[in-house]
Amino acid sequence: MKDRAVRIVNRLHSNVYRRTDGRIGSHLRKAPVLLLTTAGRKSGKARTVPLVYLSDGARIVVVASYGGDDRSPQWFHNLVADPKVTVEVLGTRREMRAEVANADDKARLWPKLVKMYRAYATYQQRTEREIPVVILREIDPG
């Protein structure tokens, strides 16, 4: 039931975000929100989810928290299978490559992520799994 509800909310949020070029849906509390599109690892179909993000220089950082569930979200499994993703921020789309943060990067980024969106600390307490942090880098067009 949770998975279905999450899919419905994500679809509605993504549609509103796109139709308004992010004027509606671009923040959750004070944290910025982007749209991440991955290729379904089984279907190959485009799958889009709204996610809170942190800018880290030219990189974008997202968290595969799934609200502290014991499972990682489907989008995370999709980008592990195919790290080429599309990111939309306020109507601007960019092709990016995803990689799971290593221990050093996560140790540096996690406090910044929690400061931006405090619920991440609660989510980590809810689950025994180590919540992955994902770094997105723009693909060099050349």
N, C-alpha and C positions, 0 to 999 in steps of 0.2 A: 504494500500500500504506500509506504514512504517513497519508494522509487517512482511510482506513478505520479504521486503528488509533486515530487521534485521536477519531473519531466514537464508537467503542466505549467507549473510556476515558471520554470526556465523558458519555456516556449513563449508564454505571455510576456515575460520581461524582455526577452530578446526581440520580439515583434515590436513592442512599444519603443524600445531603445532605437531600433533601426528606423522606424517610421518618423522618429523625431530627431534623428542624427545625434542621439544621446542627450538631448535637452531634458528628456524624462528618462529616469532610470540610470543615470550616470554616477550616482552616489548611493551608498548604503551607509546610513548615518553620515559620518564625514569622510568615509573611505571611498576612493574612486572605483568605478566599475567599468570593465571592458567586456567585450564579447569575444570569446575564444571559440574558433571553429576547428574541429579535428575531423579526420576521416574515421568512420566507424571501422574498427579492426576486423569485424566479420562482414559487414555489409558494404563497406567502402563509401557509404553515404555521408554527406556533410552533417555534422552534429555540432550545434552551437549552444554554448552555455554562458550566462553572465557570471563574471567572477570579480571579486575585489582584487585590486592589484597595487603593487608598489613599484614606483619608478626607481631604478638603480643605475644612474647614468643613462647610457643608451639601452640598457637592458630593462626588461619588465619581469617582475617576479609575481607568481601566483602560488596559491597553497591548495593542495589536494586534501582538504580537511573533511569534506562531506559531513559537516556539522558534528564532527567527533564520532561518527559511525565507525564500527570496527572494520568496515570495508573502505577501500579507496573508491572515489567516484569513477564512473565509466570513462569520462573524458580523460582521466589520468592514464588508464589502461590504453586508450586509443593513441595518445601521444607517445607513449612508450613504444607502441608497435610502429608508429609512423610519426616521427618528430616534426614533420613539416606541418605548420599550423597557420591559420589566419587570425589576426587580431584586429578588432575594430575599436577605436577610441574616438568618441564624438564625431562619428561619420567618416573617419579616415581609416582605411584598411591597409594593413601591412602583412606581408608574408614573413614568417619568422620560423626559427628552429628552436625546439624545446629540448632542454636537458634537465635531468634531476640534479638538484644542487648536491655537491659533495658535502662532507661533514664540516669542513672549514667555512664554506660559503653559507651553509645553513646556520652555523653558529654565529656568523656575522649578521645575517639577515633576519633571523628569528626575532630578536629584540625589537628591531624596526617594524616588523610585521605586527607584532603584538601591540606595540605603541600605536600603530595606525588603526588596528582593529582588534580590540581587547578580547573579543570572543575566541580568537585563536588559542589563547592560553586555556580557556575553559574546554575547548574542543580537545586539546591534547590531553587534558586530565580525564576526559570521558572514555578514552580508548587506550588500549595497550599497544596499538601499532604506532610506529613512528610516523607522524604525518609528514608526507613529502612536500618539499618546497621545489618549485619548478622555475627555472630561469629561461626566459625567452629572449633570443637574440635575432635581430633583423638579418635576413638572408641578403648577402651581397648581390645586388642585381647584375654585377659584372661577372 
